[in-house]
Amino acid sequence: MTTEPIIPIVLEPIPRTTEQIAQDIKASHDSVDLINQIVADDQHSDEIHDTIDRNVRHLRNCLTLPHIMENATTADKIAFADAATLGEDWGQTQLIL
């Protein structure tokens, strides 16, 4: 059995319009707002924890996307990172209790 060398897949960025970039940034702010609201409500269920997890992953992913990093303000990026950390910490706190 021979093995072929693994060739990494390089994905080219998808061109986005100004409107699409603005929508992506708005969607990230929606995740920030949702995480903040859930944490403030301090209610727990599997569904709520799944929602937090999805939105944290969304924000972490957005912070790696060139079109977000190049167009979001510093305040935007701080809000995205802070909300992701808040969501992660909130979820971890519940595991400890």
N, C-alpha and C positions, 0 to 999 in steps of 0.2 A: 504494500500500500504506500503510495507516494502522497506526500502532502504538498499542496500548493502554498506558496507564500501568501500571507494575509495582506491584502492591499486595502489600506484604509479608504473609506468612502469620504469624499470631501463634498459637502453640500454648498452650493452657491447660494448666497442670500437671495431671497425672493424680492424683486423690486416692489416697493410700496409707494403709493401716492401719499401726498401730504395728509389727505383725509383718512387714509388707512392707518398712517402712523398716529394721528391724533386719536383715532378710535382705539388703537392698541394701548396707548397711554391712558385713555379714559377707562378702559377695561381693567387696567392695573389699579387705578384709583378706586374702581368699584370693589376690587378684591380687598384693598386697604379698608374701605368703609365697612365691608361685610365682616372682616376679621375683627375690627374694632368693636362693632356692634355685638357680635357673638361673645367676645371676651367680656364686654360690659354687662351683658345679660347673665353670664355665668351659669348657663343651663347646659346640661350634658346628656348626650345620647350618641349612639353610634353614628347616626346621620349627621349630627352637628360636628362630630369629630372628623368625619369624612369630608364635610364641607370645608372645615379649617384646613385639613391636609391638602385638598385640591387647590385651595386658594394660596396656600403657602408655596406649593410647587409651582403654581402659575407665576407668582411674584419672583421666585428664585430663577425661574426660566427667563422671565422678562429681563431680569438684570444681566443676562448673558447675551441678549440679542443686540446686535450692532445698531439697528434702527431705533431701538429704545434708548440705548446708552448715548447715542449721538444726538437725540432730539429731546429727551426728557431733561427737565431742569435738575439742578443739584438737589433742590428741595423735593422734587418728585422721587428721585432715586433714593434719597434718605427715607422718605415716607414708605416706599416699597420695601426697603431692607428692614426698617423698624417694624412694620406690620408683619413681615414674614417671621422675624425673630419673636415678636409678641405671640403669634399663633403657635410657633414651635414650643415656646416656653409654657404657654397655657396648656397645650396638649400634654407636655411632659409632666406638669404639675399634677394633672389628673391621674397619671399612671402611678405616681408616688402615693397618692391618698388612698 
